Amino acid sequence: MTFPLETAPNPENLKRVVIEPVSRVEGHGKVTILLDADNKVHQVRLHIVEFRGFEKFIQGRPYWEVPVLVQRLCGICPVSHHLAASKALDIIVGAKQLTPTAEKLRRLMHLGQVLQSHALHFFHLASPDLLLGFGADAAKRNIVGVAAAAPEVARKGVLLRKYGQEIIRHTAGKRVHGTGSVPGGVNKNLTREERAGLLAEIDTIIAWSREAVGIIGKLFADNARLYESFGRFDSNLLGLVRADGALDLYHGGLRATDAQGETIFDHADYQRYYEYIHEEVKPWSYMKFPFIVEKGTEAGWYRVGPLARVAQCDFIPTGLAEAERVAFKAFDGGAALSAPLGYHWARMIEMLHAAEGIEELLLDNDLSGGDLVVRGERRLRGVGVIEAPRGTLVHHYRINEDDQVVSANLIVSTTSNNQAMNEAVRQVARQYLDGRSLTEGLLNHIEVAIRAFDPCLSCATHALGRMPLEVELLDADGGVVDRLYKGVVA
């Protein structure tokens, strides 16, 4: 049985084990585990130890700077912030409907981002655990070890990511922190020569993406008992769907379902997201805890990202990915849908969908059109929502009559997965750590659970109120002499 720290019996007698930093994720975090003398687990928490104040320091900036500014939140998913901010500012500049060229170029940019981000996570960050084993030698459990054990897998992972970044470079101007999307549209199109160059490689990219789906599908088939039970829990799900219920990573209405698959709300207008989602603040993390209003703080937390999207959508509008979605949902009676490691399978299905979608768009002559920007009636508020690789991403801005940003709220994908990640590490701790002598391999199981969500911890760090502070006093040998906390529960 586990206890929250505040009610743990004699908490001063509990051992505190810290995993810091959590490795092979974007950003910095740590996990604290409280154990008694028999190594029984009493508490496990994921702490986000970074803080970035983007919501504050963009205040006072002219609104047209925001799509370029906010992508500095992250070097891995800048395109997602770039486009979510642009979509919010489309509302502010009165661009109710983008031109076909602008709409399709943004979608192409976004699919390039999804492809490169999913490839990066699966092949570089997750595959050392999946291919070499959760408890493999830590010196070999990395991308270098994967390259030695499966060189072709590693090579294809690198080239898949490279192709996605080339899509971004052509549409946004450069691979990282581009400027292609502007309020009301885009600032460049694609030439026929650029499209032809990208199309020359797409058949290979689609084939490799299918192979990647096969890799994770086989891992599930060969390790069904482990993969299905590892950190398993049920939760609400949230994501965008197209008007016909299809998966749509760029636009749509909000759909939420509960753990039994029953609809909580559907096709909700994300301009009023705040009627459906609120955020809770807890003193031990710089990350907020969103929840579905109708369900309340205790039962309303939810998951977002590839697993939620593939589980919730009615179909995927590209043929190869749709066939894989059907197989994924049918696997062992749907057992993969509640398994954190199912995120990897869903992620590869989305990568395949992105590759197919890129091909469709590159064949569309609208990409070379010259009508790039529209304007309309100005407004002082706008919300942009997009399905980032890690999940539903919300950007909400208000401006004044002088075109300055006066307030901003960002609900980042990893923030929405905050409670779910904490639940996953608790479940894994109960399964693998409780009552055992701790080893590096066992502790890595905790990190495996976190990595399944592909968290972007630097994106997700937002705090409200007074900042917590932890101070440790060390002696000359590095031992902890004393530890003080202000505004935080250890």
C-alpha positions, 0 to 999 in steps of 0.5 A: 500500500502506498501513502501520500507523503503527508500521511505516510507513517513516520515519514522522517524514517523513510529512505529517499531515493532520487533518480536525477536527472531522468535521462533520454528525455527533452528537458530536466526532471527527477523522480523521488521514491520514499522507501521504508526499511524493508524497501516497501514503496510509500511514495513516488513522484515525478518532479519537474525541476526547470522553470521557464516563464514564457507566458510572462516575458512575452507580455508587452511584445508585439503580437506578430513576434510571438510565433517566432518567440515561443518556439524557443521553448524547445529545440525538438518541437519548435514547429508545434509552438510556431504553428499553434501560436500562428493559429491563435494569431490567425483569429486575432488578425481576422483570418477565418479561412487561410488560402489553400496554399497557406493551409497546405504548407502549414500542414506539410510543415507540421507533418514534417515535424511529426515525422522527425520528432517521432523518429527521434524519440523512437530510434534515439531515445526509446529504442535502447530500452526496447531493443537492448532490454530495460535492465541491459548494461547502462554503458551499452543502453544508448544509441551507440549500443543500438547502432552496434547491435542493429546498425540498419535500424539506427541508420534508418532512424537517423535518415527518417529524422533527417527527411522530416527536418528537410520538410521543415527546412523547405517550408519554414526556412530552416530546420530549427526555429524557422519563420515560415508561418505568420499570422494569417498565412505563410511567407513562402511557398514551395517551388515545383523543383523543391517538391520534386526533390522531396518526392524522390525520397518519399517511397523509401520514407514510407517503406521505412516507416512501415518497418518501424511499425513492424518493429514495435508490433513484433516487440509487443507480440514477443513480450505481450505479458510485459508490454501490456502490464508494464505501468498499466492504468486506465484514464480519460483521453483527450485530442482533436478529431476532424469533423467526420471523426478522423485523425487530424493532427493540424485542426479539428474539434476537441474530443474527450472520452473516459476510461470505458470509452464513453464520450465526455464531450465531442467536437468541442470548439477549442476557442472555448477550451477553458470551459472544458479544461482547467488547471490545478497547481501543486507545490512540488512541481513546476508543471501544472495539472490539467483536468476535465472540468466535468470530471473534477480534479480527482477524476478529471485528469487525462492522457494526450498524445499518440496513444490517445489520438489513435485510440479515440479517432474513428479512422486514420485518413491514409490507407497504410496507417489506417490498416495498422490502427485497426491491427493495433486496436485489435491486438490481444482484445485491445490490451495495448490501448491502456499500456504506456508502452502502447505509446510507442506503437501508436507513435510509429503508426502516426509516423507512417501516417505523416509520411503518407500525408507528406506524399499526398501534399507534395503532389498538390499544386496548391503548394506552389501557389502565390496567394499566401496571406489573408486578413480580416476583422481584428480581434483582441483574443485568439486560441490556437490548438494543434496536435503536437507530436506529444499531444494536444497543445493550446496557445491562448493570447490576448492583445491590446489596441497597441498590438501588444500581448497582455496575457498568454496561457499555454497548456503544453502536451506534457503538462496534460500528461503530468498526472498520467506520468506520475500514475505510470511511475507509481504503477511501475514502482509497485510492480518492480521496486516494492520490497526489492534491493534497488539496482540501476536496471530496476530504477531504469524501469521508472525512466522507461515509463516516463520515456513512453510519453516522450515528455518535453519537460522544458516546454511544460514548466509553468508555475503559479504563485511563489516559487518552491526552493530546495537547498542542500548543505553538503560537507567536504566529502559530498554528504548531505548535512542538512536540507531545507525546503521552502514552499515545496513538499519533499 
